[in-house]
Amino acid sequence: MWLVEDCPVLSGIYNAIPYYMCFLLSLLIFLSPIDPTRAAQDFTAYRLAQYDIQGSITGSRTAALSCDIQIVSTRTYARRCPIVKLAEITVEGIKNAIFNNAGGIIVLLPSDNWTDELRSHWHYLETELKSEEFQIPVYFAIENEYSKSIYDDLQNMSHDLDQSAGSGIWDAIFSTGYRVYINTPPSVPLKNAELVSIEGKILSNSFDIKKPTVLVTAYYDAGGVIPALAYGADANAGGVAVLLEVARIIGQLTDAKNSPKYNIIFLLTSGGKFNFLGSRRWLEMNLEDTAGLAILDSVVQVICLEGLGANFDDHLRLHVSRMPRDGSFSQKLVSTLELAAKLHPLSDSYLKRPLDNETQIEVVHKKINVNQYDLAWEHERFSLYRLPTATFSAWPTPSIYKYRQSVLDGGPLSGRAAPSRGYWGPVKPEILARNTRVLAETLARLLFDFAPDSPSAEAFSIIDPSWVTATSSAAILDFLTMHPRSLQLLAASTQTSSTAASSNGLDLIRSLEQHMRSILPEVKLLRHPLSRPAAASAAGARAGSDSVDKAGTDAGEDVTISTSSQVPSMAAAAKEVEITLYSGVAPQVVTVYRLKSSIFDLVIACSIGAYLYCLYFCLERFHLLVRLVAHLTNNSGKKLKAY
C-alpha cells in the first residue's frame, strides 16, 4: 500500500471509500419510493367464531397470520392471504382459497352504505359460515382509508402483472407489495367455562315460598359469526333494558306497607344464543335442592323478554306454547296487557297505520317441536319443565327479524345514532320506553292486585310516563351496546385474561349486578358450568325428557313429536349437548408492512454480493490497478515516477 501513500490522488480516493459508502447508503434510503411513516400500518381485525357443538366443528381453527397479501385473481394463492371485499366473497371462494393453500383470508366489510342487496348477501353468507369449518385464519376488517388504499394498490399491481409476460416479470421484481402479520397465541378450548346468571328478588319482609311467584327473565348475550362484533341491540339489549327498568319501578312501588301479593324474580341469563343454555342451567340448579324446587312449584307465570325495541306492525305479542285458560294468571296477564297498551299508546310518529279501537296485544300460539334441538323462543325452554310461560315481544314470529343472530343487529356495522354512545341498531328508545311502561303497568296491576272493576281502573294509569322516558331507556341501551356481548367473550372474561375484550365482558357482568343491587333488595350472582359432567348431564337429560313427556298431560303444553326414522332416544330439545368454546376471538391488531417482493430481495442480495466481491477483488489486487492506471497515464504522454 506504499504506492497509495506516495500518490496523493490514489490516497484521496482510498481514504474517501468509507465516506462514499455512508453517503451511498444514505442516498439510497433517501431516494427509496417507500415512505418510512407508511412502511407499517395497523388496523383492527375480527376473527371468525370458533366453537364445537356435539362434535360438530364450526369456524376458523387457527388465529396467527403472517404472509403476503393479494386480491382475488387467477394467480395462485400459495402461502398468500387474499384480501377481498364483502360483495366478492362466498363460502365457495373461501374453500377454493383453502384448496389452493392460501395462508389466510381477510374480508373487508363496508363501514357504511349497506344496501339491501349487500345485507341480503351478508345474511346468506353468515348463515353458511355457521355450519362450515376452515383450517386457515379468517378475519374481517371494517373498511377505512388505509385498508382501501391497500386494496386499490393491490388491484393496480394485479392489473399490471396481467398485462404482459415481460412487464409482468419486471413488475414482479421491482413492485412494492404488502405483508400482513397478526401476532396472537393459538386458540385453545376454554376450560371450566361458566355461564353467569344474575337473580334479583323483591321481598315483602321475607321471600315467602308459599306465595305464588312471577318470573321475569331475559338473556343478555349477543350472537353472530364474528364474536367481537356481536352487540345484539334488539336481541337482546332491548329486553334487558326493559327488565331493568321494570325491576326499578316495581322495586320503588314496594315497601313494608305496600307489599305485592306475589313473589317476583328478575333473572338475567347468558347462553341465549346457544339454545337458551343459561335458562336451562338455572332450572337444573333449582331442581337439585329443596328450596329451588319450592320456588319452581310456586311459579304461576314466566315472562321472557325479547325484541321490544322496534315497531314492526303497531302490535305487541305474547307468544305462548299453550293458549291461556280462563281464570288463569296467564289469561289475566293478557287482559291486563291489553288495558296497559291502551293506557300507554304508541306515539303517532311511530305508528304505521291508525289503530282505532283495534287491540294492540296479540296472543300467538306455537307448538314446541321437542325433536328439534334449536328452540324458537326462550319460553319454550321453561315450557319443557312444565312451567306456564310466555315471551313478550313485538316480533310476529321468531324468524321475522333476520338479524336476530347477526352482527348487523347493532354494532359498528349498523352505524351509531346521533345522540348515542352505543350502537342501537334498529332500536328506538321512545318505543323501548313505551313498551317498558306497558309491562310495568301490567305487572303493577297484577302483583299489587289493583281492583280491575273499580271505575278508575281503565281511566288512569298507575305508571306515570315520566317514570320511564326515552332518556332513561337510552342510557341503559348505551351501556349495553357500547361493547360486544358474545358468549365467547363473556365466558373468557370469567377466566384469567388480560385482553381488553375480556375485561369489558367482566365489567359488563359486574355492572349489571351492581345496578340490580341498587334497585332490588336481594340479588345473587350465580355461576353455572357451560358443560356438565357426564353423570349430571345424563340425569339432567332424563329429567328434561320426563318433563317433556308430562308436559302434554300435567301442564297441557302443546308439543309436536315427529315419528320419522330419525327420532332420537330422548327429546332433542331436552338432551344435554356438549359445547366447547375457544379463545382468540377478541379483536386483533393487524400490522401491514409495505415492502418489496421476495424476488426483489433475491436480486438485491445477488447485486450486493457481486458488488462486495468486486470491491474485495479490487482491494486485494490493488497493485494491478495501479499498474493499469500507470500504463494508461504513460500512454497519454505523461511521465509517472518509477518505484
C-alpha positions in Angstrom: 0.0 0.0 0.0 3.2 2.2 -0.1 2.2 3.4 -3.6 -1.0 4.9 -2.2 0.8 6.9 0.4 3.1 8.4 -2.2 0.4 9.1 -4.7 -1.9 11.9 -3.5 -4.7 11.1 -5.9 -4.9 7.5 -5.1 -4.5 8.2 -1.4 -7.5 10.6 -1.5 -9.6 8.0 -3.3 -8.7 5.3 -0.9 -9.5 7.4 2.2 -12.8 8.5 0.7 -14.2 5.0 0.3 -15.8 4.8 3.8 -17.4 8.2 3.4 -18.5 7.2 0.0 -20.2 4.1 1.3 -22.1 6.0 4.0 -23.2 8.6 1.5 -24.3 6.0 -0.9 -26.4 4.2 1.7 -28.0 7.4 2.9 -28.8 8.4 -0.7 -30.4 5.0 -1.4 -32.6 5.4 1.7 -33.5 9.0 0.8 -34.4 8.0 -2.7 -36.4 5.0 -1.7 -40.0 5.1 -3.0 -41.3 3.8 0.3 -42.4 6.4 2.9 -40.9 5.2 6.2 -44.0 6.6 8.1 -46.2 4.3 5.9 -44.0 1.3 5.8 -46.1 -0.3 8.6 -49.7 0.5 9.5 -52.1 -1.0 12.0 -55.8 -1.6 11.9 -58.2 -3.9 13.8 -59.5 -7.2 12.5 -62.1 -9.5 13.9 -61.8 -13.3 13.8 -64.5 -15.7 12.6 -66.1 -17.6 15.5 -64.8 -20.9 16.6 -66.8 -23.4 18.7 -67.8 -27.1 18.7 -71.4 -28.3 19.3 -71.8 -32.0 19.9 -68.7 -32.8 17.9 -69.7 -30.5 15.0 -66.7 -28.3 14.4 -67.5 -24.7 13.3 -65.5 -21.7 12.4 -61.8 -20.8 11.8 -59.4 -23.2 13.6 -56.2 -21.1 13.6 -55.6 -17.5 14.6 -52.0 -16.5 13.8 -51.3 -15.0 10.4 -48.1 -14.0 8.6 -47.9 -13.9 4.8 -48.1 -11.7 1.8 -51.5 -10.4 0.7 -53.1 -10.1 -2.7 -56.5 -9.6 -4.1 -58.7 -12.3 -5.7 -57.3 -13.1 -9.1 -56.3 -16.0 -11.4 -52.9 -16.2 -9.8 -52.0 -18.8 -7.2 -52.8 -18.2 -3.5 -50.0 -20.4 -2.3 -48.7 -19.1 1.1 -50.6 -15.8 0.4 -53.5 -14.1 2.1 -56.3 -12.9 -0.3 -58.0 -9.7 0.8 -61.5 -9.4 -0.6 -64.5 -7.1 -0.3 -67.7 -8.5 1.1 -69.5 -8.3 -2.3 -66.9 -10.6 -3.8 -66.7 -13.3 -1.1 -68.6 -16.5 -1.0 -68.2 -19.7 1.0 -67.1 -21.5 -2.2 -64.5 -18.8 -2.7 -63.1 -19.4 0.8 -63.0 -23.2 0.2 -61.2 -22.5 -3.2 -58.6 -20.4 -1.4 -58.0 -23.1 1.1 -57.7 -25.7 -1.7 -55.0 -23.5 -3.3 -53.0 -23.4 0.0 -53.9 -19.8 1.0 -52.3 -18.7 4.2 -55.5 -16.9 5.4 -58.3 -14.6 4.3 -59.2 -11.0 5.2 -62.7 -9.8 4.3 -63.3 -6.0 4.1 -66.7 -5.1 5.5 -68.3 -1.7 4.5 -68.2 0.9 7.2 -71.5 2.4 5.9 -73.9 2.4 2.9 -75.1 -1.1 3.4 -77.6 -1.6 0.5 -80.4 -4.1 0.8 -78.6 -6.4 -1.7 -75.4 -6.3 0.4 -77.4 -7.0 3.6 -79.1 -10.0 1.9 -75.7 -11.3 0.7 -74.2 -10.9 4.2 -77.2 -12.7 5.8 -76.8 -15.6 3.5 -73.0 -15.7 4.0 -73.4 -15.5 7.7 -75.8 -18.4 7.7 -73.4 -20.5 5.6 -70.4 -19.7 7.8 -72.2 -21.0 10.9 -72.1 -24.5 9.5 -68.6 -24.6 8.0 -65.1 -25.4 9.2 -62.0 -23.6 7.9 -58.4 -24.7 8.6 -57.0 -21.2 7.9 -57.5 -18.0 9.8 -60.5 -16.0 8.5 -60.6 -12.3 9.6 -63.0 -9.5 9.0 -62.0 -5.8 9.0 -64.1 -2.7 8.7 -63.0 -0.6 5.7 -61.1 2.6 6.4 -58.9 4.9 4.4 -55.8 2.8 4.8 -57.4 -0.6 4.0 -59.0 1.0 0.9 -55.6 2.3 -0.3 -54.0 -1.1 0.2 -56.8 -2.8 -1.7 -56.5 -0.2 -4.6 -52.7 -0.7 -4.7 -53.0 -4.4 -4.9 -55.7 -4.2 -7.6 -53.4 -2.0 -9.7 -50.5 -4.3 -9.2 -52.6 -7.3 -10.2 -53.7 -5.5 -13.4 -50.1 -4.6 -14.3 -48.9 -8.2 -13.8 -51.7 -9.5 -16.0 -50.8 -7.1 -18.9 -47.9 -9.0 -20.5 -45.3 -11.6 -19.6 -42.3 -9.3 -19.9 -43.6 -6.4 -18.0 -45.2 -8.8 -15.5 -41.8 -10.3 -14.7 -40.2 -6.8 -14.4 -43.1 -5.7 -12.1 -42.9 -8.9 -10.0 -39.2 -8.0 -9.3 -39.5 -4.3 -8.6 -43.1 -3.7 -7.5 -44.0 -2.9 -3.9 -46.1 -5.4 -2.0 -47.7 -5.9 1.4 -47.3 -8.4 4.1 -49.8 -8.9 6.9 -48.9 -10.0 10.4 -51.2 -10.9 13.3 -49.3 -11.9 16.5 -51.7 -13.9 18.6 -51.3 -17.1 20.6 -53.0 -20.3 19.3 -56.7 -20.6 20.1 -57.3 -23.2 22.8 -60.5 -24.6 24.4 -61.9 -22.6 27.3 -61.6 -25.0 30.2 -64.2 -24.7 33.0 -66.1 -22.0 31.1 -69.0 -20.6 33.1 -72.4 -19.1 32.4 -73.2 -16.3 34.8 -76.8 -15.5 35.8 -78.0 -12.6 37.9 -81.1 -13.2 40.0 -82.9 -10.5 41.9 -85.9 -10.9 44.1 -88.5 -8.4 45.5 -89.3 -9.3 49.1 -92.1 -8.4 51.5 -90.3 -8.7 54.8 -89.1 -12.1 53.6 -89.3 -14.1 50.4 -92.4 -16.3 51.1 -92.2 -19.5 49.1 -95.8 -20.1 49.9 -96.8 -17.1 47.8 -97.2 -17.6 44.0 -94.2 -16.4 42.1 -93.8 -14.4 38.8 -90.5 -14.8 37.0 -89.4 -12.1 34.5 -86.3 -13.1 32.5 -84.1 -12.0 29.6 -80.8 -13.2 28.2 -78.1 -10.6 27.9 -75.6 -12.1 25.5 -75.5 -11.4 21.7 -74.8 -13.6 18.7 -73.1 -13.5 15.3 -70.4 -15.3 13.3 -68.0 -12.5 14.4 -68.0 -12.6 18.2 -66.1 -9.3 18.6 -68.8 -7.5 16.5 -71.9 -9.1 18.2 -73.6 -6.2 20.0 -77.2 -7.6 19.9 -79.4 -4.4 20.1 -82.9 -5.6 19.6 -81.9 -9.2 20.5 -81.4 -8.7 23.3 -80.2 -5.4 24.8 -83.8 -4.1 24.4 -85.1 -7.0 26.5 -82.5 -6.5 29.2 -83.3 -2.7 29.3 -87.0 -3.4 29.7 -86.3 -5.9 32.6 -84.0 -3.4 34.4 -86.5 -0.6 34.1 -89.4 -2.7 35.2 -87.4 -4.0 38.2 -86.6 -0.4 39.2 -90.3 0.7 39.1 -91.7 -2.4 40.9 -88.9 -2.0 43.5 -89.9 1.6 44.1 -93.6 0.7 44.5 -92.7 -2.0 47.1 -92.3 -1.1 50.8 -93.4 -2.5 54.1 -96.9 -1.1 53.8 -97.3 -1.9 50.2 -96.1 -5.5 49.6 -97.1 -7.4 46.5 -99.4 -10.3 46.5 -96.9 -12.3 44.5 -93.2 -13.0 44.8 -91.3 -11.7 41.8 -88.0 -12.8 40.5 -86.0 -10.9 37.9 -83.5 -13.1 36.1 -80.7 -12.2 33.6 -79.1 -15.2 31.9 -76.4 -15.8 29.4 -76.2 -18.5 26.7 -79.3 -17.3 25.0 -77.7 -17.7 21.5 -76.8 -21.3 22.4 -80.4 -22.6 22.7 -81.0 -20.6 25.9 -78.4 -22.6 27.8 -78.3 -20.2 30.7 -82.0 -20.6 31.4 -81.6 -24.4 31.3 -78.7 -24.3 33.8 -80.8 -22.1 36.2 -83.7 -24.5 36.0 -81.3 -27.5 36.6 -79.8 -25.7 39.6 -83.2 -25.2 41.2 -84.2 -28.8 40.6 -81.2 -30.0 42.6 -82.3 -28.6 46.0 -85.5 -28.4 48.1 -85.6 -24.6 48.2 -85.3 -24.4 44.4 -88.0 -27.0 43.9 -90.3 -25.0 46.1 -89.7 -21.9 44.1 -90.4 -23.7 40.8 -93.5 -25.2 42.2 -94.8 -21.7 43.2 -94.2 -20.2 39.7 -97.5 -19.1 38.2 -96.0 -17.3 35.2 -92.7 -16.9 33.4 -92.4 -13.8 31.2 -89.5 -13.8 28.8 -88.5 -10.5 27.1 -87.0 -10.2 23.6 -87.4 -7.9 20.6 -89.1 -4.9 22.3 -87.0 -2.1 20.8 -88.6 -1.6 17.4 -92.1 -1.4 16.0 -93.0 -4.0 13.4 -96.7 -3.5 12.9 -98.0 -1.5 15.8 -98.7 -4.6 17.9 -97.2 -6.3 20.9 -97.4 -10.0 21.2 -97.5 -12.7 23.8 -96.0 -15.9 22.4 -97.2 -19.0 24.2 -96.9 -22.7 23.8 -100.5 -23.2 25.1 -103.4 -20.9 24.9 -104.2 -19.4 28.4 -107.1 -21.0 30.3 -110.0 -18.9 31.6 -109.3 -17.7 35.1 -105.6 -18.5 35.0 -102.9 -16.0 35.7 -101.9 -16.1 32.0 -105.4 -15.1 31.0 -105.3 -12.2 33.5 -101.9 -11.2 32.0 -103.3 -11.0 28.5 -106.3 -8.9 29.5 -104.1 -6.6 31.7 -101.6 -6.1 28.8 -104.5 -5.0 26.6 -105.6 -2.4 29.1 -102.0 -1.2 29.7 -101.4 -0.9 25.9 -104.4 1.4 25.7 -103.3 3.5 28.7 -99.8 3.8 27.2 -100.4 4.2 23.4 -97.6 4.3 20.9 -96.7 7.8 19.7 -98.3 8.8 16.4 -94.9 9.4 14.9 -94.1 5.7 15.2 -97.4 4.3 14.1 -97.5 2.6 10.8 -101.3 3.0 10.5 -104.2 4.2 12.6 -105.3 1.6 15.1 -108.8 3.0 16.0 -110.2 0.6 18.6 -108.2 -2.4 17.5 -106.5 -4.3 20.2 -102.7 -3.8 20.4 -101.9 -7.1 22.1 -102.0 -10.4 20.1 -101.6 -13.9 21.6 -99.5 -16.1 19.2 -99.7 -19.8 19.8 -96.9 -22.0 18.6 -96.3 -25.7 19.4 -92.9 -26.9 20.6 -91.1 -29.4 18.4 -89.3 -31.4 21.1 -87.3 -33.4 18.5 -85.6 -30.2 17.2 -82.6 -29.1 19.1 -83.0 -25.4 18.5 -85.9 -23.8 20.3 -87.6 -20.8 18.7 -88.3 -18.8 21.9 -86.8 -18.7 25.4 -90.2 -19.5 27.0 -90.1 -22.9 25.3 -87.1 -23.8 27.5 -89.3 -23.2 30.6 -92.2 -25.0 29.0 -90.2 -28.2 28.8 -90.1 -28.0 32.6 -93.8 -27.7 32.9 -93.9 -24.0 33.8 -96.6 -21.6 32.4 -94.6 -19.3 30.2 -94.8 -16.7 27.5 -92.5 -14.4 25.6 -93.4 -10.7 25.4 -92.2 -9.3 22.1 -93.0 -7.1 19.2 -91.9 -9.8 16.7 -94.8 -11.6 14.9 -92.6 -14.8 14.5 -89.1 -15.8 15.8 -87.7 -15.6 12.2 -89.3 -12.3 11.2 -86.2 -10.4 12.4 -83.5 -11.9 10.3 -80.7 -10.2 12.2 -81.6 -11.9 15.5 -78.2 -13.7 15.5 -76.3 -11.4 13.2 -73.7 -8.8 13.7 -76.0 -6.3 11.9 -78.2 -6.2 15.0 -76.4 -3.1 16.3 -72.7 -2.7 16.4 -70.3 -0.7 14.3 -71.7 -2.2 11.0 -75.1 -0.8 11.7 -73.9 2.7 12.5 -74.4 4.9 15.5 -77.4 7.1 16.2 -76.6 10.8 16.6 -77.3 11.2 20.4 -76.0 7.8 21.4 -72.7 6.5 22.7 -73.6 2.9 22.0 -74.8 1.1 18.8 -78.6 1.0 18.9 -79.2 -0.5 15.5 -82.9 -0.7 14.8 -83.9 0.0 18.5 -85.7 3.3 19.2 -85.5 4.5 22.8 -89.0 6.0 22.6 -90.5 2.7 21.6 -88.5 0.9 24.2 -89.7 3.2 26.9 -93.3 2.8 25.8 -93.1 -1.0 25.9 -91.5 -0.8 29.3 -94.4 1.3 30.6 -96.9 -1.3 29.2 -95.2 -4.2 31.0 -94.6 -2.2 34.2 -98.3 -1.2 34.2 -99.4 -4.8 33.7 -97.2 -6.2 36.5 -98.1 -3.4 38.9 -101.8 -4.2 38.5 -101.3 -7.9 38.8 -98.7 -8.0 41.6 -100.5 -5.5 43.8 -103.9 -6.8 42.9 -105.2 -3.5 41.7 -109.0 -3.7 41.6 -109.9 -4.1 37.9 -113.6 -3.4 38.4 -113.1 0.0 40.0 -114.4 3.0 38.0 -110.9 4.4 37.7 -109.3 1.2 36.6 -109.5 2.0 32.9 -109.3 5.7 33.2 -106.0 6.3 35.0 -102.6 4.5 34.7 -100.5 3.5 37.7 -97.3 4.1 35.9 -96.7 7.8 35.2 -95.0 8.4 31.7 -92.2 10.4 33.5 -91.1 7.3 35.4 -89.8 5.7 32.2 -88.6 8.0 29.5 -86.7 7.7 26.3 -83.7 9.3 28.0 -83.6 6.7 30.8 -84.0 3.8 28.3 -81.3 5.3 26.0 -78.9 5.4 28.9 -79.3 1.7 29.7 -79.2 0.9 25.9 -75.9 2.9 25.6 -74.4 0.9 28.4 -75.4 -2.5 26.9 -74.4 -1.7 23.3 -71.0 0.0 23.9 -69.2 -3.3 23.8 -69.7 -6.7 22.2 -71.5 -9.3 24.3 -71.0 -12.6 22.6 -70.9 -15.7 24.8 -67.3 -16.5 23.7 -66.1 -13.2 25.1 -68.3 -13.3 28.2 -67.1 -16.9 29.0 -63.5 -15.9 28.5 -64.0 -12.9 30.9 -64.8 -15.3 33.8 -61.3 -16.8 33.5 -57.9 -15.2 33.9 -57.4 -13.0 30.9 -55.7 -9.7 30.1 -57.4 -8.8 26.8 -59.5 -5.7 26.6 -62.5 -7.5 25.3 -62.5 -10.0 28.2 -62.1 -7.1 30.6 -65.2 -5.4 29.0 -67.2 -8.7 29.4 -66.3 -8.9 33.1 -67.1 -5.2 33.6 -70.5 -5.8 32.0 -71.4 -8.6 34.4 -70.2 -6.7 37.4 -72.1 -3.5 36.3 -75.3 -5.4 35.8 -75.0 -7.0 39.2 -74.3 -3.6 40.9 -77.2 -2.0 39.0 -79.6 -4.7 40.1 -78.3 -4.4 43.7 -79.1 -0.7 43.7 -82.8 -1.3 42.7 -83.6 -4.7 44.3 -83.2 -5.8 47.9 -81.8 -9.3 47.2 -79.5 -10.1 44.3 -77.4 -13.2 43.7 -74.7 -13.8 41.1 -75.0 -17.5 40.0 -72.3 -19.4 38.1 -73.2 -22.4 36.1 -70.9 -24.7 34.1 -71.0 -24.4 30.4 -70.8 -28.2 30.1 -71.9 -30.5 32.8 -70.2 -33.8 33.9 -71.4 -36.9 32.1 -73.4 -38.2 35.1 -75.1 -34.9 35.7 -75.7 -34.5 32.0 -77.4 -37.8 31.8 -79.6 -37.1 34.9 -80.5 -33.6 33.5 -81.4 -35.1 30.2 -83.6 -37.7 31.8 -85.3 -35.0 33.9 -85.8 -32.9 30.8 -87.1 -35.8 28.9 -89.5 -36.7 31.7 -90.7 -33.1 31.9 -91.4 -33.2 28.1 -93.3 -36.4 28.4 -95.5 -35.0 31.1 -95.9 -31.6 29.5 -98.9 -32.5 27.5 -100.7 -34.1 30.4 -99.8 -32.3 33.6 -99.5 -28.7 32.2 -101.3 -29.1 29.0 -98.4 -27.8 26.9 -98.7 -28.4 23.1 -95.8 -30.3 21.7 -95.1 -31.8 18.3 -93.4 -35.2 18.3 -92.0 -36.4 15.0 -92.4 -40.1 14.0 -89.7 -40.2 11.4 -87.0 -42.8 11.4 -84.5 -40.3 12.9 -86.3 -39.8 16.2 -83.6 -39.7 18.9 -83.8 -41.8 22.1 -84.9 -38.8 24.1 -86.3 -35.4 23.2 -83.6 -33.5 21.3 -84.6 -30.2 22.9 -84.1 -31.7 26.4 -80.9 -33.6 25.6 -77.6 -32.4 27.0 -75.4 -31.1 24.3 -71.6 -30.7 24.7 -70.4 -27.2 23.7 -66.8 -26.2 23.5 -65.8 -22.5 23.2 -62.3 -21.3 22.2 -60.1 -18.4 23.0 -58.7 -16.0 20.5 -61.9 -14.3 19.2 -61.2 -10.9 20.7 -60.3 -8.0 18.3 -56.7 -8.3 17.0 -54.3 -5.7 15.8 -53.2 -6.4 12.2 -49.9 -5.0 11.2 -49.4 -4.5 7.4 -45.8 -3.9 6.2 -45.1 -2.3 2.9 -42.1 -4.0 1.3 -40.6 -5.2 -1.9 -41.3 -8.7 -3.2 -39.2 -11.7 -2.3 -37.8 -11.8 -5.8 -36.6 -8.2 -5.3 -34.8 -9.3 -2.1 -33.1 -12.1 -4.1 -32.0 -9.7 -6.8 -30.7 -7.2 -4.3 -28.8 -9.9 -2.4 -27.1 -11.1 -5.6 -26.2 -7.5 -6.6 -24.7 -6.7 -3.2 -22.8 -9.9 -3.3 -21.4 -9.1 -6.7 -20.5 -5.6 -5.6 -18.7 -6.8 -2.5 -16.8 -9.4 -4.5 -15.7 -6.7 -7.0 -14.7 -4.4 -4.1 -12.8 -7.2 -2.4 -11.0 -8.2 -5.7 -10.0 -4.5 -6.3 -8.5 -4.2 -2.8 -6.7 -7.5 -3.0 -5.3 -6.7 -6.5 -4.8 -3.0 -6.0 -1.2 -3.2 -7.3 -2.6 -4.4 -10.7 -5.0 -1.5 -10.7 -2.1 0.9 -10.1 -0.1 -0.6 -12.9 -3.1 -0.3 -15.2 -3.5 3.4 -14.2 0.2 4.0 -14.7 0.2 2.3 -18.1 -2.8 4.5 -19.2 -1.1 7.5 -17.9 2.2 6.8 -19.7 0.3 6.2 -22.9 -1.1 9.6 -22.7 2.4 11.1 -22.8 2.8 11.8 -19.1 5.6 10.6 -17.0 5.0 8.6 -13.9 7.7 8.3 -11.3 9.1 4.8 -11.2 9.3 3.0 -7.9 
